[in-house]
């Protein structure tokens, strides 16, 4: 099951386990770069089997309406992922909220690709999935990431102390939030 979205320079894809080699290639190319910003990965993470299983889980979560992961590709090259955006922990009911996470290839930083992709993702989350709130939790030292969400209209709701274990250490995170201003649900 593949679903595609387009921006000016990108193709955003919901992928399945047949794309495990593409995902593994992305993570292998960016292993050292991502270590500073993510939880410690086991050696098993860097196998096709692990990525196939992960993509199966992600697709099931999407089909259940609990998550949306969009892999980013440059137009003209949908065989090489340059990053991904994940809207996870989708809660319905009175909350209508989710968490945003994203990562970009080390060689594509400062080209505006992640902002372009997240902007499209926000449109999908608010307009197609009907959510009211997106939360992004970002380490204070990740200035580039903070600039990305600020540029997209997120605001600071406060500091969460020792919020996530990143690269083996509990890290504080700034709680950034974007509300759906077009939310017409009463």
Wavefront OBJ file of the C-alpha trace (Angstrom):
o trace
v 0.000 0.000 0.000
v 1.710 3.125 -1.172
v 0.294 6.609 -0.805
v 2.010 9.649 -2.292
v 1.895 13.350 -1.501
v 3.731 16.069 -3.386
v 5.329 19.405 -2.608
v 7.303 21.696 -4.864
v 10.505 19.617 -4.602
v 9.524 16.466 -2.725
v 7.525 13.272 -2.903
v 6.259 12.142 0.510
v 5.501 8.427 0.646
v 3.752 6.101 3.047
v 5.762 2.959 2.392
v 5.614 -0.743 3.224
v 8.159 -3.480 3.885
v 9.130 -3.736 0.222
v 10.993 -0.463 0.812
v 13.062 -1.871 3.698
v 16.290 -1.626 1.625
v 15.618 2.089 1.032
v 15.047 2.684 4.748
v 18.096 0.662 5.751
v 20.198 2.620 3.262
v 18.975 5.895 4.807
v 19.784 4.791 8.364
v 23.155 3.318 7.363
v 24.212 6.524 5.585
v 23.169 8.619 8.596
v 24.061 6.337 11.508
v 26.712 8.541 13.112
v 24.844 11.768 12.377
v 21.598 10.576 14.011
v 23.242 9.108 17.141
v 23.370 12.510 18.865
v 19.616 13.002 18.460
v 18.070 9.546 18.926
v 17.781 6.613 21.294
v 20.592 4.064 21.132
v 20.000 1.527 18.351
v 20.833 -2.175 18.606
v 22.905 -3.836 15.855
v 19.698 -5.651 14.824
v 18.187 -2.259 13.850
v 20.572 -2.175 10.892
v 19.169 -5.307 9.234
v 16.615 -5.746 6.458
v 14.511 -8.042 8.664
v 14.248 -5.448 11.430
v 13.281 -2.714 8.967
v 10.687 -4.964 7.284
v 9.090 -5.677 10.674
v 9.194 -1.991 11.621
v 7.572 -0.954 8.347
v 4.843 -3.594 8.855
v 4.158 -2.161 12.349
v 4.107 1.414 11.049
v 1.690 0.534 8.239
v -0.630 -1.215 10.706
v -0.567 1.844 13.002
v -1.379 4.062 10.015
v -4.270 1.841 8.926
v -5.631 1.980 12.501
v -5.411 5.795 12.453
v -2.771 5.929 15.203
v 0.258 7.159 13.281
v 1.439 8.668 10.003
v 5.047 8.305 8.815
v 5.978 10.000 5.570
v 9.329 9.212 3.954
v 10.836 12.092 1.983
v 12.239 11.726 -1.519
v 13.423 14.358 -3.962
v 11.272 14.548 -7.069
v 12.973 12.546 -9.774
v 14.596 10.108 -7.328
v 12.072 8.099 -5.312
v 14.585 5.321 -4.778
v 16.701 7.249 -2.211
v 15.081 8.491 0.994
v 16.400 11.800 2.350
v 14.435 11.743 5.601
v 11.101 11.118 7.235
v 8.393 12.814 9.252
v 6.360 10.937 11.841
v 3.098 11.986 13.448
v 2.739 9.417 16.211
v 0.700 8.738 19.334
v -2.443 10.050 17.665
v -5.147 10.469 20.274
v -8.745 11.064 19.230
v -11.727 12.087 21.352
v -11.462 15.355 23.241
v -7.685 15.605 22.700
v -7.260 15.243 18.894
v -3.497 15.459 19.219
v -0.246 13.812 18.123
v 3.517 14.005 18.477
v 5.780 15.114 15.637
v 9.234 13.701 15.002
v 11.459 14.144 11.979
v 14.918 13.468 10.632
v 16.826 14.486 7.554
v 19.854 13.151 5.708
v 23.074 14.768 6.928
v 23.853 15.850 3.354
v 20.511 17.631 2.846
v 20.525 19.972 5.862
v 19.871 23.693 5.298
v 18.089 23.162 1.974
v 14.568 23.666 3.362
v 13.501 20.082 2.649
v 12.411 19.242 6.204
v 10.367 22.453 6.522
v 8.740 21.761 3.151
v 7.914 18.180 4.140
v 6.615 19.046 7.618
v 4.442 21.804 6.158
v 2.739 19.225 3.900
v 2.475 16.807 6.836
v 0.756 19.475 8.947
v -1.740 20.023 6.140
v -2.508 16.279 6.076
v -2.791 15.970 9.876
v -5.075 18.981 10.248
v -7.151 18.763 7.046
v -7.335 15.032 6.253
v -7.004 13.505 9.718
v -8.875 16.278 11.557
v -6.484 16.755 14.466
v -6.397 19.887 16.616
v -2.873 19.839 18.084
v 0.654 18.765 17.109
v 3.361 18.514 19.760
v 7.100 18.466 18.988
v 9.584 17.880 21.798
v 13.077 19.145 20.974
v 16.329 19.225 22.925
v 17.367 22.825 23.710
v 20.765 22.277 22.031
v 19.069 21.327 18.732
v 18.859 24.903 17.466
v 18.267 23.908 13.820
v 15.259 21.812 14.765
v 13.834 24.557 16.967
v 14.160 27.038 14.082
v 12.285 24.648 11.781
v 9.206 24.387 14.001
v 9.260 28.064 14.990
v 9.254 28.979 11.295
v 6.188 26.741 10.869
v 4.280 28.516 13.666
v 4.901 26.249 16.667
v 5.135 27.975 20.038
v 6.984 27.067 23.240
v 4.765 25.536 25.944
v 7.584 24.895 28.385
v 10.503 22.678 29.294
v 10.133 18.967 30.076
v 13.008 17.894 32.307
v 14.801 14.631 31.481
v 12.010 13.867 28.994
v 13.640 11.287 26.678
v 16.685 9.053 26.841
v 18.745 10.160 23.855
v 22.075 8.564 22.967
v 22.111 6.902 26.403
v 21.421 10.085 28.433
v 18.192 11.580 29.813
v 17.726 14.885 27.979
v 15.502 17.901 28.659
v 13.169 18.850 25.804
v 11.361 22.047 24.870
v 7.668 21.313 24.351
v 6.677 23.029 21.070
v 3.029 23.076 19.977
v 1.025 23.961 16.886
v -2.744 24.340 17.043
v -5.117 23.930 14.123
v -6.397 27.482 13.707
v -8.865 26.276 11.064
v -10.383 23.726 13.451
v -14.121 24.160 13.050
v -15.142 21.285 15.310
v -17.171 22.548 18.261
l 1 2 3 4 5 6 7 8 9 10 11 12 13 14 15 16 17 18 19 20 21 22 23 24 25 26 27 28 29 30 31 32 33 34 35 36 37 38 39 40 41 42 43 44 45 46 47 48 49 50 51 52 53 54 55 56 57 58 59 60 61 62 63 64 65 66 67 68 69 70 71 72 73 74 75 76 77 78 79 80 81 82 83 84 85 86 87 88 89 90 91 92 93 94 95 96 97 98 99 100 101 102 103 104 105 106 107 108 109 110 111 112 113 114 115 116 117 118 119 120 121 122 123 124 125 126 127 128 129 130 131 132 133 134 135 136 137 138 139 140 141 142 143 144 145 146 147 148 149 150 151 152 153 154 155 156 157 158 159 160 161 162 163 164 165 166 167 168 169 170 171 172 173 174 175 176 177 178 179 180 181 182 183 184 185 186
